[in-house]
Amino acid sequence: MARQKIVYETGSGEKIVALREDAKRLREEGAKLREIQGMDPGAKEREAEAARLEEEAEDLWNVARLEALSVYQGSIPKKTKKGEATYTYWYASWREGDKVKNVHLGSIRKMDKAAATEKARKLKAVSLGCH
């Protein structure tokens, strides 16, 4: 079995945890069935299903990595000819190793949160090299 990874707190991360728990339960059942004479086919079946679930969890890993980011609004006051104005922008941040990467996404006038999130995921995919 691959070494245990920290799972992201996202929808895909929760599914990974559930798949791993099911795989563990199936492996335990397979081990118990191996101890019973004549139950070898059942044990093999459970172990094969556990391997399939673990592979499915591994496939979801990159999806969970891309989901793990924060999209938020930030305001910047700027001086204009008529006085002072506040401009609001979308930003995103995510962890890359030990550092947090912050990215400017664009004006809230030009995109909604869903579009900002999609843009952030694309930028993160490029940044992580899994595009």
C-alpha positions as CSV (number, residue, x, y, z in Angstrom):
1,M,0.0,0.0,0.0
2,A,1.2,3.6,-0.8
3,R,2.2,5.7,2.1
4,Q,-0.6,7.6,3.8
5,K,-1.1,11.1,2.5
6,I,-2.8,14.0,4.2
7,V,-6.2,14.4,2.6
8,Y,-7.5,17.8,1.7
9,E,-10.8,19.0,3.3
10,T,-12.8,19.1,0.0
11,G,-15.6,17.1,-1.5
12,S,-13.0,14.8,-3.3
13,G,-10.9,14.6,-0.1
14,E,-13.9,13.3,1.8
15,K,-14.6,10.7,-0.9
16,I,-10.9,9.6,-0.7
17,V,-11.2,9.1,3.0
18,A,-14.4,7.0,2.5
19,L,-12.8,4.9,-0.2
20,R,-9.8,4.2,1.9
21,E,-11.9,3.2,4.9
22,D,-13.9,0.8,2.7
23,A,-10.7,-0.6,1.2
24,K,-9.3,-1.2,4.7
25,R,-12.5,-2.9,5.8
26,L,-12.5,-5.2,2.8
27,R,-8.8,-6.1,3.4
28,E,-9.6,-7.0,7.0
29,E,-12.6,-9.2,5.8
30,G,-10.3,-10.8,3.3
31,A,-7.7,-11.6,5.9
32,K,-10.4,-13.2,8.1
33,L,-11.8,-15.3,5.2
34,R,-8.3,-16.6,4.4
35,E,-8.2,-18.2,7.9
36,I,-11.4,-20.2,7.0
37,Q,-10.8,-23.3,4.9
38,G,-12.5,-23.1,1.5
39,M,-13.1,-19.3,1.6
40,D,-10.0,-18.3,-0.5
41,P,-12.1,-17.2,-3.5
42,G,-14.1,-14.8,-1.3
43,A,-10.9,-13.4,0.2
44,K,-9.4,-12.8,-3.2
45,E,-12.6,-11.1,-4.3
46,R,-12.5,-8.7,-1.4
47,E,-8.8,-8.0,-1.8
48,A,-9.4,-7.2,-5.5
49,E,-12.2,-4.8,-4.6
50,A,-10.0,-3.2,-2.0
51,A,-7.3,-2.6,-4.6
52,R,-9.9,-1.1,-7.0
53,L,-11.1,1.3,-4.3
54,E,-7.5,2.3,-3.4
55,E,-6.8,3.0,-7.1
56,E,-10.0,5.1,-7.4
57,A,-8.9,7.1,-4.3
58,E,-5.5,7.7,-5.9
59,D,-7.1,8.9,-9.1
60,L,-9.1,11.5,-7.1
61,W,-5.9,12.8,-5.4
62,N,-5.2,15.4,-8.2
63,V,-8.8,16.5,-8.2
64,A,-8.7,17.1,-4.4
65,R,-5.4,19.0,-4.8
66,L,-7.0,21.4,-7.3
67,E,-10.1,21.9,-5.1
68,A,-8.0,22.9,-2.1
69,L,-7.7,26.6,-2.5
70,S,-9.3,29.8,-1.1
71,V,-11.0,32.4,-3.3
72,Y,-11.7,35.7,-1.6
73,Q,-12.3,39.4,-2.2
74,G,-9.8,42.1,-1.4
75,S,-10.2,45.8,-1.6
76,I,-7.6,48.4,-2.5
77,P,-8.1,52.1,-2.0
78,K,-6.7,54.3,-4.8
79,K,-6.5,58.0,-5.3
80,T,-8.3,59.4,-8.3
81,K,-8.7,62.8,-9.8
82,K,-12.1,63.1,-8.0
83,G,-10.8,61.9,-4.6
84,E,-10.5,58.4,-3.4
85,A,-12.1,55.2,-4.7
86,T,-12.0,51.6,-3.5
87,Y,-11.5,48.8,-6.0
88,T,-12.4,45.3,-5.2
89,Y,-10.7,42.3,-6.7
90,W,-10.8,38.5,-6.6
91,Y,-7.8,36.8,-5.1
92,A,-6.9,33.1,-4.6
93,S,-4.4,31.4,-2.3
94,W,-3.2,27.9,-1.9
95,R,-0.2,26.0,-0.4
96,E,2.8,24.9,-2.4
97,G,5.0,23.0,-0.1
98,D,5.8,25.2,2.9
99,K,4.7,28.4,1.3
100,V,1.3,30.0,0.5
101,K,0.9,31.3,-3.0
102,N,-1.4,34.3,-3.4
103,V,-2.7,35.2,-6.9
104,H,-4.7,38.2,-8.2
105,L,-7.6,36.9,-10.3
106,G,-9.4,40.1,-11.5
107,S,-12.1,42.6,-10.8
108,I,-15.4,41.5,-9.2
109,R,-17.1,43.6,-11.8
110,K,-15.9,41.3,-14.6
111,M,-16.4,37.9,-13.0
112,D,-18.5,36.2,-10.3
113,K,-17.1,33.8,-7.6
114,A,-17.7,30.7,-9.8
115,A,-15.6,32.2,-12.6
116,A,-12.9,33.3,-10.2
117,T,-12.8,29.8,-8.7
118,E,-12.5,28.2,-12.1
119,K,-9.7,30.6,-13.1
120,A,-7.9,29.9,-9.8
121,R,-8.1,26.1,-10.4
122,K,-6.6,26.5,-13.8
123,L,-3.8,28.7,-12.5
124,K,-3.1,26.2,-9.7
125,A,-3.0,23.3,-12.2
126,V,-0.4,25.1,-14.2
127,S,1.5,26.1,-11.1
128,L,1.5,22.5,-9.8
129,G,2.3,21.1,-13.2
130,C,-0.8,18.9,-13.5
131,H,-2.5,20.8,-16.4
